[in-house]
Amino acid sequence: MTSFEAWQAERLAALVAEDGWLNLTDRVEIPSGPQKIGRAKDNDLVLSVGPHHLGVVTATAKHAVLRVADQDLAFTAQGGNPMLRVLGLLLELHSVDDRPALRVRDLGLPRNVALTSYPYDPAWIITAKWETLATPQAQLVDQKGAGATQVTLTHRAHFRHAGQDVMLLATHWKAGKPMFVIRDETAGVETYAASRFLIGEPQGETITLDFNRAHNPPCAFTDFAICPLPPRENRLPFAIRAGERKLG
């Protein structure tokens, strides 16, 4: 198995995992103070799955506790957001701009997805200049599923394609690596309309951009995800026929 095939396998495994994007059923913001939660309409937070009265949840941006039948069940983090498995559900504390929300996954739902990609093309593995900005810059980034959020820009990738200068901004970081939110002329026709994500591999003053690994954001799989949209610099005036295509 090549490194690219291994990456594809890891990508699929993450999507179909219990904490992936395929079994997400709800996302509800959690106001301050104890909140009754469940499927019945008389709850403070009404879910589409689970028992009629699940319990009472109390949350801050980083901590949450669910009280079920006089027992306090704490959400715990294992390398990601705090989560709690209870009564066939996987609850995840997810905060945006310090506003806590609850993601709800139904562990009984099937988790299947068919990913399609362009044929692998080594020409779309680009070595770009990895430039550090003179001073960090605050910038608002629009989001699908929520309002704009502020990020801090520290780097950009610079390369030429088809006679054009391209300056991609790294608006986010994943596991210590820069993430670029991009859109190109295939968007909405061949690829997901809002954006695709690309993780770069920096090596000193250069960065490898393997567009074969450009992939669909969570919002391509569920309406309950929040996804950043590409800044103006990352909306490319040419087609990138590499990486994942839109879902069928």
C-alpha positions as CSV (number, residue, x, y, z in Angstrom):
1,M,0.0,0.0,0.0
2,T,1.4,3.4,-1.0
3,S,1.4,6.3,1.5
4,F,-1.4,7.9,-0.5
5,E,-3.5,4.7,-0.3
6,A,-2.8,4.5,3.4
7,W,-4.0,8.2,3.7
8,Q,-7.2,7.3,1.9
9,A,-7.8,4.3,4.2
10,E,-7.2,6.5,7.3
11,R,-9.6,9.1,5.9
12,L,-12.4,6.6,5.3
13,A,-11.8,5.0,8.7
14,A,-12.2,8.4,10.4
15,L,-15.4,9.1,8.6
16,V,-17.1,5.8,9.5
17,A,-15.9,5.8,13.1
18,E,-18.3,6.2,15.9
19,D,-17.2,9.8,16.4
20,G,-17.2,10.6,12.6
21,W,-19.6,12.7,10.6
22,L,-22.0,10.1,9.3
23,N,-24.1,9.5,12.4
24,L,-24.5,13.1,13.6
25,T,-28.2,13.8,14.3
26,D,-28.2,17.1,16.2
27,R,-26.3,20.1,17.3
28,V,-27.8,22.3,19.9
29,E,-26.3,25.3,21.8
30,I,-26.3,25.0,25.6
31,P,-27.3,28.0,27.6
32,S,-25.8,28.6,31.0
33,G,-27.3,26.7,33.9
34,P,-28.9,23.2,34.1
35,Q,-30.8,22.3,30.9
36,K,-33.2,19.4,30.6
37,I,-32.4,17.4,27.5
38,G,-34.2,14.7,25.5
39,R,-36.6,14.0,22.7
40,A,-39.8,15.1,24.4
41,K,-41.0,18.7,23.6
42,D,-41.0,19.7,27.2
43,N,-37.2,19.6,27.4
44,D,-35.1,22.8,27.3
45,L,-33.0,21.2,24.6
46,V,-35.0,19.0,22.2
47,L,-33.2,16.2,20.4
48,S,-34.3,14.1,17.4
49,V,-33.0,10.8,18.9
50,G,-32.7,9.1,22.2
51,P,-35.0,8.8,25.2
52,H,-37.8,11.3,25.8
53,H,-36.0,12.5,28.9
54,L,-32.3,11.9,28.8
55,G,-31.2,14.0,31.8
56,V,-30.0,17.4,32.7
57,V,-26.8,18.8,31.1
58,T,-24.7,21.7,32.6
59,A,-21.9,23.0,30.4
60,T,-19.2,25.6,30.0
61,A,-17.0,26.0,26.9
62,K,-14.6,23.3,28.2
63,H,-16.5,21.1,30.7
64,A,-19.9,19.4,30.7
65,V,-21.8,17.0,33.1
66,L,-25.0,15.1,32.4
67,R,-27.1,14.2,35.3
68,V,-29.0,10.9,34.7
69,A,-31.1,9.3,37.4
70,D,-29.3,11.1,40.3
71,Q,-25.9,10.3,38.9
72,D,-23.5,12.8,37.5
73,L,-21.7,11.6,34.3
74,A,-18.8,13.8,33.3
75,F,-17.7,14.3,29.7
76,T,-14.1,13.3,29.2
77,A,-11.6,14.2,26.5
78,Q,-9.3,11.7,24.8
79,G,-7.3,13.7,22.4
80,G,-10.3,15.7,21.2
81,N,-13.4,17.4,22.5
82,P,-15.0,16.1,25.7
83,M,-17.4,13.2,25.0
84,L,-19.9,11.0,26.8
85,R,-21.4,7.7,25.7
86,V,-24.8,7.2,27.2
87,L,-28.0,5.1,26.2
88,G,-26.9,4.5,22.7
89,L,-25.8,8.1,22.0
90,L,-22.4,9.7,21.8
91,L,-22.5,13.2,23.1
92,E,-19.8,15.7,22.3
93,L,-19.1,19.1,23.8
94,H,-18.3,21.5,20.9
95,S,-17.6,25.1,21.5
96,V,-17.4,28.0,19.0
97,D,-16.1,31.3,20.3
98,D,-16.5,30.0,23.8
99,R,-20.2,29.2,23.2
100,P,-20.8,25.6,24.3
101,A,-22.9,23.3,22.1
102,L,-23.8,19.6,22.1
103,R,-23.2,17.4,19.1
104,V,-25.3,14.2,19.3
105,R,-24.5,11.0,17.4
106,D,-26.8,8.0,17.2
107,L,-24.5,4.9,17.6
108,G,-27.2,2.7,16.1
109,L,-27.2,4.5,12.7
110,P,-25.4,2.9,9.7
111,R,-22.1,4.6,8.9
112,N,-21.4,4.0,5.2
113,V,-20.1,6.4,2.6
114,A,-18.8,6.2,-0.9
115,L,-15.9,8.6,-1.6
116,T,-14.9,9.4,-5.2
117,S,-11.7,11.1,-6.2
118,Y,-10.0,12.2,-9.4
119,P,-7.3,9.9,-10.6
120,Y,-4.0,10.4,-8.7
121,D,-1.9,12.9,-10.5
122,P,1.7,13.6,-9.4
123,A,1.7,16.9,-11.2
124,W,-0.6,18.2,-8.4
125,I,2.0,17.7,-5.8
126,I,3.4,21.2,-5.5
127,T,6.4,22.5,-3.6
128,A,5.6,26.1,-2.6
129,K,7.5,28.7,-0.7
130,W,6.4,28.7,3.0
131,E,6.4,32.3,4.0
132,T,6.1,33.7,7.6
133,L,4.1,36.9,7.8
134,A,6.1,39.9,9.2
135,T,3.5,40.2,11.9
136,P,0.6,37.9,12.8
137,Q,-2.7,39.2,11.3
138,A,-6.2,38.8,12.7
139,Q,-8.8,38.0,10.1
140,L,-12.5,37.2,10.1
141,V,-13.4,33.9,8.4
142,D,-16.9,33.2,7.3
143,Q,-18.4,29.8,8.2
144,K,-21.0,27.5,6.8
145,G,-23.6,26.8,9.6
146,A,-22.5,29.7,11.9
147,G,-21.4,33.3,11.8
148,A,-17.9,34.6,11.1
149,T,-15.1,33.7,13.5
150,Q,-11.7,35.3,14.0
151,V,-8.4,33.5,13.2
152,T,-4.8,34.5,13.4
153,L,-2.8,34.3,10.2
154,T,0.9,33.6,10.6
155,H,1.9,31.9,7.3
156,R,1.1,31.6,3.6
157,A,2.1,29.3,0.8
158,H,3.4,30.9,-2.4
159,F,3.6,29.2,-5.8
160,R,2.9,29.8,-9.5
161,H,0.4,27.9,-11.6
162,A,-0.6,28.5,-15.2
163,G,1.4,31.7,-15.2
164,Q,-0.4,33.1,-12.1
165,D,0.9,33.8,-8.6
166,V,-1.0,32.0,-5.9
167,M,-0.9,33.0,-2.3
168,L,-2.7,30.5,-0.1
169,L,-3.5,31.5,3.5
170,A,-3.2,28.9,6.3
171,T,-6.3,29.9,8.3
172,H,-6.4,26.8,10.5
173,W,-4.0,24.2,12.0
174,K,-4.7,20.5,12.5
175,A,-2.5,18.4,14.6
176,G,0.2,21.0,14.3
177,K,0.1,21.2,10.5
178,P,-1.3,24.1,8.5
179,M,-4.8,23.7,6.9
180,F,-5.9,25.6,3.8
181,V,-9.5,26.1,3.0
182,I,-9.7,26.3,-0.8
183,R,-12.2,26.6,-3.6
184,D,-11.5,26.3,-7.3
185,E,-13.4,26.3,-10.6
186,T,-14.6,22.8,-10.2
187,A,-16.7,23.8,-7.1
188,G,-20.4,23.2,-7.3
189,V,-20.0,21.1,-10.5
190,E,-17.4,18.4,-9.8
191,T,-16.4,19.2,-6.2
192,Y,-18.2,20.3,-3.1
193,A,-19.5,23.8,-3.6
194,A,-18.4,25.4,-0.4
195,S,-14.8,24.3,-0.1
196,R,-12.3,21.6,0.3
197,F,-9.6,21.2,2.9
198,L,-5.9,20.7,2.3
199,I,-3.3,19.9,4.9
200,G,0.2,21.1,4.1
201,E,3.6,19.5,5.0
202,P,6.1,22.3,5.8
203,Q,9.9,21.6,5.5
204,G,11.8,24.7,6.5
205,E,11.2,27.4,4.0
206,T,9.1,25.3,1.7
207,I,5.8,23.4,2.0
208,T,4.4,20.4,0.1
209,L,0.8,20.9,-1.1
210,D,-0.5,17.5,-2.3
211,F,-3.8,18.4,-3.9
212,N,-4.5,14.7,-4.4
213,R,-5.3,14.9,-0.7
214,A,-7.7,17.8,-1.0
215,H,-10.8,16.5,0.8
216,N,-14.4,17.3,1.5
217,P,-15.2,19.3,4.7
218,P,-17.5,17.9,7.4
219,C,-20.4,20.0,6.0
220,A,-20.4,17.9,2.9
221,F,-21.6,15.0,5.1
222,T,-23.9,16.6,7.6
223,D,-25.9,19.8,8.1
224,F,-24.9,19.7,11.8
225,A,-21.3,20.6,11.2
226,I,-19.7,24.1,11.1
227,C,-17.1,24.6,8.5
228,P,-14.9,27.6,7.6
229,L,-15.2,29.1,4.1
230,P,-12.2,30.0,2.0
231,P,-10.9,33.6,2.3
232,R,-10.6,35.6,-1.0
233,E,-7.0,34.6,-1.5
234,N,-7.9,30.9,-1.4
235,R,-10.6,31.1,-4.1
236,L,-8.6,30.0,-7.1
237,P,-9.4,31.0,-10.7
238,F,-8.5,27.7,-12.2
239,A,-9.6,24.1,-11.9
240,I,-7.9,21.6,-9.6
241,R,-8.9,18.2,-10.8
242,A,-7.2,16.3,-8.0
243,G,-8.5,15.1,-4.6
244,E,-12.0,14.2,-3.6
245,R,-15.0,15.0,-5.7
246,K,-18.5,15.9,-4.4
247,L,-20.7,13.1,-3.0
248,G,-22.9,11.4,-5.5
